[in-house]
Amino acid sequence: METPVTPVTSLLERNKVWAKTLLAKEPALVQELAVTQKPKVLWIGCSDSRVCPELLTNSHLGEVFVYRNIANVVNSQDIGTMAYLEYALMNLKVDHVVVVGHTGCGGIKGSLNVESPGEYLKPYLETIANLYAHNESHFADLDSEEARLRRLAELNAVRSLRTIQESSVYQRAIKVNPGIQLHAWIYDVPSLTLTPLDAKDEIYQALNIV
Ligand SMILES: [Zn+2]
């Protein structure tokens, strides 16, 4: 009897096909990656299954060092996040840090739902809810929920970037590598498009970080 195909066995099968193809097409790259990685870009994004960094930037393996969590939150009190940042900046010596928020983010939406359940989810999402509460004036000109959620995703990406900028890890890294550049982007899910946010925009300058 044939083994039934499940979402997981399907992944294993597709991995076999993909590995075979890449080994045939780019043997030099595969050989190089077997030894080391030299990514120049650190991508901090949401875990959302629709926002896969390598796919949507058409990157090859080893090009982008990726960290993803719900709603791309950088919390300086989270040892996992900060260790990751330290490794990327001090060991891999990446030149660019990109924080990417996205439209239709469940984490952003959940943060505005006071009924949001979850032992861990609730306090986690409260950091975004507080960002909204302290910056309500930045939403006054928006008349749809969609627009408000998009703006909160943008502000949240900028806030994560500021947290990195103010971290002791970044302060140490910038002394060793003064060329490090920080970026905040928004990914529009319906159009599959990335757009850089202008950190000099007055809305971001005026951001009340909590
Ligand atoms: Zn998300």
Residues whose N, C-alpha, C, O or C-beta is under 5 A from the ligand:
A	BS01	ZN	C46 D48 A71 C105 G106 G107
